Amino acid sequence: MSIASDVSALKNLSDDVVANKVSRFAYTEQAYTDNDADGVTEYDVNADQNIPVGTASIMKVNQTVIEKGWRSRASSITRMLMNHFLGRISYNLNKVNDWFNSFLGSMSSYLGAPNGIATLDQDGRIPYSQLPESAIELKGYWDANTNTPALADGTGTNGDEYIVSVEGTRDLGSGTQYFGVGDRVLYTSGVWKNISSGFIRTINNQSPNAQGEKSVVLGKNSLPITKGFLGAVFGRFFARKWTQGIGANTSYIMYTPVYANGLWVCGSYNHGMWWSEDGKSWTQGTGDNTAYSTQYLVYANGLWVCGSNGRGMWWSEDGKSWTQGTGENTSYYMQYLVYANGLWVCGSNGHGIWWSEDGKSWTQGTGIDTTYRTQYLVYANGLWICGSYNHGMWWSEDGKSWTQGTGANTSYTMYTPVYANGLWVCGSGGHGIWWSEDGKAWTQGTGIDTTYTTQYIVYANGLWVCGSDERGMWWSEDGKSWTQGTGMSTTIAYSTQYLVYANGLWVCGSYNHGIWWSEDGKAWTQGTGIGTTYTTQYIVYANELWVCGSNGHGIWWSEDGKSWTQGTGANTSYNMQNLVYANGLWVCGSNGHGIWWSEDGKSWTQGTGANTSYNMQNLVYANGLWVCGSSDHGMWWGTDVEALISDGMLDFGASLPLVNS
């Protein structure tokens, strides 16, 4: 029963009471105020006035009542008084009932109505029909793995919302976030925020059934406490003790692992593809690519696809058995793989652009020279855009037929284009900043020197901001006319990088010049506390804290992004990289010093295991597990609860069933 049906039932009951009340035994307003000889001026057998009238000094009886009313036949004054007393009670009760009936009627009309009371549906949520149109507008589905359609903080309308169709971990401008299938991405106050779907996706490796149920159905003994309940409660311990993944890859260079569709998959240098169902035990993928260098791994549209160095494209339906894509690209270097708008598109090193409708059969794109090196591929606003090495910008409406963008940039090296606020903006190698309203005709931005190398372009909070390799920070309100940010010396060769906008502040790392911040993106100030000659990178804002890795000076943190403090621990002179915040824990890889973790981002501890001197990078958190590829010692994974128990950190005896059915 809903509140609306409950109120309606009460209203119907009240109406029945009104219809059947003892109306001929009730006082009316007239009976209280009319004190003439007859008490009332006129008798109506169907009215409410036929009751004795009382004053302070005398009991008056309606003469008509004496002649016709049954209550006039009282044989004693006692009966007449009782008649009078009960009449007054009946009147008061009927007045209360009338008020209650009016209240129920008003309340019923307010339920689910404008300026009224919102109701909840069977899932305990406010129905979409009762939300104002300006509050939330569902725009469609979003692929978090490829950022399709392209989302970025600072671009959107408050209330715009997308449903995540493909999971992924992505930084939209306010720090790295994990987006699961079914989550909702909401644009509010200039930031895209992840609104969890609230669904339980897996429990103890059990998933919802094929009928699309929202929750996992558990049977008897299907969820032992040590892996279920404690796994959730003590998930933070998962990055404190690291174990080398088993398999033949203990000395291999492993790239960034990808978790999708219930499987971990990872490329390697000269050892093909590897997969794992639990992230711990790894198996080399079958096929002829066991000695190849594989990277640029993407899972989309039910298929794993990977570019390789010198061996073309590879695909797999299960992530385990791999097949070389057909076409003439079987010996090419393939890179910058993107899936969007129902098409796979991939750049290459010296062989133009390639596309595929199924991810298996590949065709070389027409229009672009087949010997060009293509990279920095982006799909946005219904257009494919690709920067190239020494051959300017290229565009395509279908991803198959390509055209060189017009302008003076046909021989320039163009970096990753950014689309935001209705404009394409792109940095270049030694030729300033370029912009385009349609992605086809490009114009060199004014204000900035046309010989500068520019990259790290970010649009947020209504402003374009760009770091340069040698001339500090630049900003533009329209993306076309650029101004050099103040505060930084324009003569010092600053290389500004890792630009982040979050929590109302711009923060940027630099090469050999510490950390810089700006409240408006225009006037920049060097952060205090941290050395002004340090190289800073991997800036992340999460859990109301700024954290930054550095080259040779450990990890630094700041509560305001302006004043910085070196994190405590033995890592004050280490090269720290690949910083990730997830599951309430900060975790960071290092160059030659293993993996480090922190609960507060300030005090850091080296993860235990045999990896304390290894180069650890390519760190990922997914499906309740931390997994990391290293540059010299294969795959590693964070400990689970059973390992904590075996170490004596937790002792709960035998595994107990959490659910019995």
C-alpha positions, 0 to 999 in steps of 0.5 A: 500500500502506498501513502496515496492509497492509504489517504484515499481509503481514509477519505472514503471512510470519512465520506461514509461517516459524513453520509451516515452520521446521526444528522437528526441528532446533531446541533447546528450553528443555528441551534447555538445562536438562535434563542427565540421562543422556538429555538429555530425559526422553521422545522425541517424533518430532514434538517439538523435543527430539531434539537432542544435549545439551551440558554444560561437560565432556561431550557427552550424546547422547539414547539414543532419538535414537541409535536412531531419530533420523536425526541419530544416524547420525553417523560421527564426533564432528565430525558430532555437533558440527556437529549440536549447533552447528546446533541451537543456531543454529536455536533462537536464530533461531526465538526471534528469529522468535517475538519478531518475530512477536509484535511484528508481531501487537501492532503490527497490533492497535494500528493505528487502535485506541484508545490505539494508532497513527493511520494516514493515508488516501490523502490523507495525513490521519488518517481521521475515524473515528480521531479522538476524538468530542470533538476535531472535530464537523462541524456543517454548512456555513457561509455566510461572506458572510452569517455563516449560521449566525451565528458569533462568538468566545466562542460555541461548543464546542471542536471544532465545525467548519463547512465554508465553502459561500460565500466571504467576508471577515469579522471574527468577533471576532479580526480580519478573515479571508478564508474560501474555499469548502471551508475549514473554520472550527474553534472552539478556545480561544474563537476561530473559526479558519480552517483552509484546505482546502489546495485550489488554487482558481485558477491563472492564471485557470484553475479546477477542472473541473465534476466538482469536482476538487480541483486545477487541471489545467495544460497546456503553457504554461498557467502563465507564470512572471511571472503564476503563480510570481512572482505568488505569491512577490511578492504582497506588492507588489500594494498598493504601486503603484495604478492607476486602473481603466479605464472611464467611472468615473474620477470616480465615487463607488464603494462597496465591491466584492464578489468572488464566483463569479470576478467583481468587482462594485461599486455606485456613487453615481448610476451604477448597477452596475459589473463586472470580470473582472480587477478592473482593467478595469470595465464598467457593467452593462446595464439601466435602472439606469445612473443609480441609486445601488446598494449593499447588494450580496450574492452568494448561492445563485448570484445577485447581488442589490442594493438601491438608493436610490430604485429598489428591488431589482435582480438578475443571474445573471452580475453584468453584466446587471441586471434590476429585481426585480418587486413594488411596490418599484420606487421604494423605498430598499432596505437591509440585504439578507440571504440566509439559510435559503433566503430573501432578506430586505431592510429599507427606508427607510419601506416595511417589510420585503420578502422573496423566495424567488428574489431576483427577485420581491419581496413586502412582509412582512405584520404590520409597518406598510408605512411603517416604516423597518427596518434592522439585520436578523439571522437566527440560531437559526432566527429573523429579527430586525429593529431599526427606527427608532422602532418597536422590535423585530420578529421572524419565523419565516419571514421573511415574516410579522412580529410586533412584539416585546413589551415597553416598546420598541414606539416605540424605535429599536433597533440591530443585535441580537446572538445569542450564548450562547442570548440575544438582546441589543440596544442602543437609541437613548436607552433602554439595553440590551434582552435576550430569550431567544426574540427575541420578548419583550424586557426592558430590562436592569437596572443601566444607565440606561434613557436611555443610547444603547448600541451596539457590543455584543460577546460573547466569552470568556463576557462581554457588553461594550457601548460607549455613546455618552456613558457609557463601557463596560458589561459583563454576565455574563448579558446581563441585569444590567449594570455600568459598567466601572471606570477610565473617567470616568463623567462624561466623554462618551466615545463608545466604539466599534470594540470588539474581543476578541482574543488574550485582551484587550479593546481599544476605540477612543473618540471624543476619548479615545484607546484603552482596554484591559481584561483582563477586560472590566470594569476598563478602562485608557487605553492609553499612548503614544497621545494621550488626546484622539485619536479612534481607530477601525478596530482590527484584531488580526492577525499578533500585532499590534494596529493602529489608524487614527485621525482626524487622527493617522495609524496606531498599533500595539501588540504588547500592546494596551496600550502604543501607538506611532505608525507611522512615515512621512508619515501622522502627521497623516492620517485613516486608515480601512478598515484591512485585513490580508491576504496578509502585508501591512497596507493602509489607506485614508485621507481625502485621502491615498491608500492606505498599506501596511506589511509589519510594521504599524509602518513605513508607505509611501504607495502610488504612483500618481496617488491620493496626494490622493484619498479612498480607502476601501472596500478589499478583498483577494480572488483575489490582488488588492487593489481599492479604491473611492474617494469621488471618483475611481472604482475602483483596483487594486493592481499586478501582477507585470508592472507591477513588471517594467515599473518595473524592480523585477523583470526575468526576460526573456521569460515562461517556462512553468512547466509543460510537458505 
